[in-house]
């Protein structure tokens, strides 16, 4: 079987962290602007995009003053780290899945729209940070998801054709980025679906 490149999103795929980001941002928004994003709005508009992009959308709607962006972002990142420390746990099914892919001789990467500090903490507490050939964050690209830039970068870096690349995503923005890259896309509903069973027939 030919060698393949597997690229996993982080939030909602390897770690059930989508709500962590929403809760942390809402704490910051309540503290500074006295409003919060609804669950429905989070799911359809904000899930899977960087905090800076979320704040710009809110500013364009007249809900958040541009001058407050840095303060909200700093508060949000602080709260996110607190939630990760409290909620993230070792995930043996993720360890087993990635080890199985690597033992079959394939390349495994993670590409997330999170910043490196929070991504590294999530991966470390989940027990899988050291298992990836490369971890790419939104701080490493010019255009985050839904742009395919990050996925195209990883395919080029490891010299894989799109037909031999498999991307695992959950959010609409992430799926759009993966689809635009031309690679094979495996769409999951949440991190609970992500284990060896979704890649067994590919390795």
TILOVEX-66348 format. One record per residue (C-alpha): residue number from 1; residue in one letter; chain; x, y negated, z negated. Coordinates in steps of 0.001 Angstrom, whole numbers, plus 500000, padded with zeros to 6 digits. Layout:
! TILOVEX-66348
- num, residuo, cadena, X, Y, Z
- NUM, A, A, X, Y, Z
...
! end
This chain:
! TILOVEX-66348
- num, residuo, cadena, X, Y, Z
- 1, X, A, 500000, 500000, 500000
- 2, X, A, 501351, 496541, 500939
- 3, X, A, 502418, 494090, 498245
- 4, X, A, 499833, 491505, 497234
- 5, X, A, 499612, 488189, 495435
- 6, X, A, 496985, 487900, 492693
- 7, X, A, 496170, 484398, 491431
- 8, X, A, 493949, 483979, 488383
- 9, X, A, 492184, 480829, 487305
- 10, X, A, 492382, 480288, 483532
- 11, X, A, 489256, 478721, 482006
- 12, X, A, 486291, 481063, 482436
- 13, X, A, 488442, 483780, 484033
- 14, X, A, 491281, 484736, 481681
- 15, X, A, 489942, 482857, 478663
- 16, X, A, 486342, 481905, 477896
- 17, X, A, 487348, 478287, 477443
- 18, X, A, 484932, 476294, 479604
- 19, X, A, 482765, 475404, 476624
- 20, X, A, 485864, 474520, 474604
- 21, X, A, 486716, 471817, 477116
- 22, X, A, 483121, 470575, 477191
- 23, X, A, 482868, 470448, 473389
- 24, X, A, 486212, 468654, 473034
- 25, X, A, 485309, 466059, 475652
- 26, X, A, 481882, 465527, 474131
- 27, X, A, 483461, 464901, 470719
- 28, X, A, 485632, 462231, 472303
- 29, X, A, 482741, 460698, 474252
- 30, X, A, 480498, 460578, 471160
- 31, X, A, 483249, 458998, 469102
- 32, X, A, 484165, 456328, 471644
- 33, X, A, 481115, 455843, 473906
- 34, X, A, 478229, 457262, 471859
- 35, X, A, 476944, 459753, 474448
- 36, X, A, 477700, 463275, 475611
- 37, X, A, 477453, 465455, 478709
- 38, X, A, 474598, 467950, 478774
- 39, X, A, 475147, 471658, 479307
- 40, X, A, 473390, 471477, 482673
- 41, X, A, 475472, 468501, 483820
- 42, X, A, 478636, 470265, 482712
- 43, X, A, 477783, 473403, 484689
- 44, X, A, 476859, 471667, 487950
- 45, X, A, 479153, 468647, 488022
- 46, X, A, 482050, 468774, 485590
- 47, X, A, 483021, 472408, 485132
- 48, X, A, 486431, 473213, 486596
- 49, X, A, 487764, 469696, 487216
- 50, X, A, 490451, 467808, 485241
- 51, X, A, 489493, 465429, 482459
- 52, X, A, 490787, 462441, 484445
- 53, X, A, 488395, 463285, 487294
- 54, X, A, 485489, 463737, 484857
- 55, X, A, 486148, 460335, 483333
- 56, X, A, 486317, 458695, 486747
- 57, X, A, 482915, 460162, 487645
- 58, X, A, 481493, 458780, 484394
- 59, X, A, 483057, 455383, 485114
- 60, X, A, 481579, 455362, 488619
- 61, X, A, 478191, 455937, 486985
- 62, X, A, 478737, 452989, 484658
- 63, X, A, 478905, 455183, 481538
- 64, X, A, 482573, 454859, 480562
- 65, X, A, 484732, 451741, 480861
- 66, X, A, 488028, 452327, 482655
- 67, X, A, 489865, 450791, 479710
- 68, X, A, 488731, 453683, 477481
- 69, X, A, 490078, 456491, 479713
- 70, X, A, 493414, 456994, 477949
- 71, X, A, 491890, 456885, 474467
- 72, X, A, 489182, 459419, 475423
- 73, X, A, 491689, 461663, 477170
- 74, X, A, 494090, 461677, 474196
- 75, X, A, 491257, 462393, 471743
- 76, X, A, 489922, 465154, 473997
- 77, X, A, 493306, 466875, 474356
- 78, X, A, 493851, 466770, 470589
- 79, X, A, 490444, 468376, 469979
- 80, X, A, 491046, 470970, 472717
- 81, X, A, 494257, 472114, 471045
- 82, X, A, 492438, 472389, 467698
- 83, X, A, 489696, 474531, 469274
- 84, X, A, 492209, 476786, 471064
- 85, X, A, 494151, 477343, 467830
- 86, X, A, 490920, 478248, 466078
- 87, X, A, 489169, 480316, 468763
- 88, X, A, 491683, 481901, 471146
- 89, X, A, 492624, 485496, 470343
- 90, X, A, 494735, 488326, 471759
- 91, X, A, 492920, 489898, 474728
- 92, X, A, 494165, 493445, 475274
- 93, X, A, 492041, 494000, 478386
- 94, X, A, 493768, 491051, 480060
- 95, X, A, 497207, 492342, 479039
- 96, X, A, 496407, 495808, 480406
- 97, X, A, 495051, 494395, 483678
- 98, X, A, 498062, 492202, 484399
- 99, X, A, 500530, 494922, 483417
- 100, X, A, 498794, 497350, 485791
- 101, X, A, 499074, 494859, 488664
- 102, X, A, 502753, 494214, 487949
- 103, X, A, 503585, 497901, 487555
- 104, X, A, 502130, 498496, 491018
- 105, X, A, 504709, 496029, 492358
- 106, X, A, 502436, 493060, 493004
- 107, X, A, 502941, 489370, 492129
- 108, X, A, 500690, 487717, 489532
- 109, X, A, 500178, 483974, 489042
- 110, X, A, 497850, 481656, 487149
- 111, X, A, 496611, 478356, 488568
- 112, X, A, 494529, 476107, 486337
- 113, X, A, 493068, 472609, 486420
- 114, X, A, 494099, 472287, 482759
- 115, X, A, 497205, 470415, 481675
- 116, X, A, 500297, 472503, 480866
- 117, X, A, 500182, 471999, 477092
- 118, X, A, 496667, 473416, 476673
- 119, X, A, 497188, 476094, 479353
- 120, X, A, 500365, 477376, 477697
- 121, X, A, 498687, 477539, 474291
- 122, X, A, 495691, 479463, 475684
- 123, X, A, 497900, 481934, 477532
- 124, X, A, 500221, 482407, 474576
- 125, X, A, 497400, 483035, 472092
- 126, X, A, 495770, 485432, 474552
- 127, X, A, 499055, 487362, 474747
- 128, X, A, 499657, 487018, 478492
- 129, X, A, 501776, 483902, 479071
- 130, X, A, 504986, 485905, 479588
- 131, X, A, 503375, 488283, 482089
- 132, X, A, 502960, 485829, 484975
- 133, X, A, 505446, 485277, 487763
- 134, X, A, 504343, 481634, 487816
- 135, X, A, 501882, 479361, 485993
- 136, X, A, 500705, 476285, 487906
- 137, X, A, 498732, 473454, 486247
- 138, X, A, 496985, 470292, 487390
- 139, X, A, 500138, 468372, 486465
- 140, X, A, 502100, 470258, 489125
- 141, X, A, 499978, 469255, 492143
- 142, X, A, 499035, 465991, 493837
- 143, X, A, 495419, 467080, 494382
- 144, X, A, 493800, 469479, 491844
- 145, X, A, 490895, 471785, 492632
- 146, X, A, 488655, 471620, 494676
- 147, X, A, 491681, 470937, 496881
- 148, X, A, 493412, 474203, 497933
- 149, X, A, 496861, 472611, 497421
- 150, X, A, 497812, 474723, 494410
- 151, X, A, 496791, 477994, 496017
- 152, X, A, 498606, 477149, 499251
- 153, X, A, 501717, 476240, 497243
- 154, X, A, 501767, 479633, 495503
- 155, X, A, 501276, 481556, 498745
- 156, X, A, 504156, 479659, 500325
- 157, X, A, 506401, 479933, 497254
- 158, X, A, 506115, 483713, 497109
- 159, X, A, 505866, 484153, 500892
- 160, X, A, 502456, 485816, 501003
- 161, X, A, 499987, 485649, 503862
- 162, X, A, 496428, 484653, 502954
- 163, X, A, 495173, 488119, 503909
- 164, X, A, 497373, 489606, 501169
- 165, X, A, 496360, 487031, 498558
- 166, X, A, 493506, 487585, 496106
- 167, X, A, 492174, 484714, 494017
- 168, X, A, 489935, 485227, 490989
- 169, X, A, 487730, 482210, 490238
- 170, X, A, 484497, 481320, 488450
- 171, X, A, 483625, 477603, 488753
- 172, X, A, 482208, 475989, 491910
- 173, X, A, 485258, 473694, 492217
- 174, X, A, 487641, 476601, 491807
- 175, X, A, 485784, 478781, 494285
- 176, X, A, 485794, 475920, 496792
- 177, X, A, 489564, 475534, 496407
- 178, X, A, 490170, 479256, 496759
- 179, X, A, 487892, 479559, 499791
- 180, X, A, 489550, 476581, 501502
- 181, X, A, 492932, 478273, 501122
- 182, X, A, 491786, 481085, 503414
- 183, X, A, 492688, 483785, 500888
- 184, X, A, 490437, 486571, 499624
- 185, X, A, 488230, 485295, 496781
- 186, X, A, 486806, 487336, 493920
- 187, X, A, 484087, 485334, 492154
- 188, X, A, 483265, 486178, 488539
- 189, X, A, 480613, 484797, 486199
- 190, X, A, 482808, 484644, 483111
- 191, X, A, 485971, 485968, 481465
- 192, X, A, 484114, 489021, 480176
- 193, X, A, 484010, 490405, 483723
- 194, X, A, 487766, 490118, 484203
- 195, X, A, 489522, 493393, 483491
- 196, X, A, 491246, 496199, 485389
- 197, X, A, 487979, 497257, 487040
- 198, X, A, 487855, 494190, 489318
- 199, X, A, 491308, 494842, 490810
- 200, X, A, 491648, 498635, 490515
- 201, X, A, 490749, 499277, 494171
- 202, X, A, 493231, 496620, 495330
- 203, X, A, 496360, 497843, 493557
! end
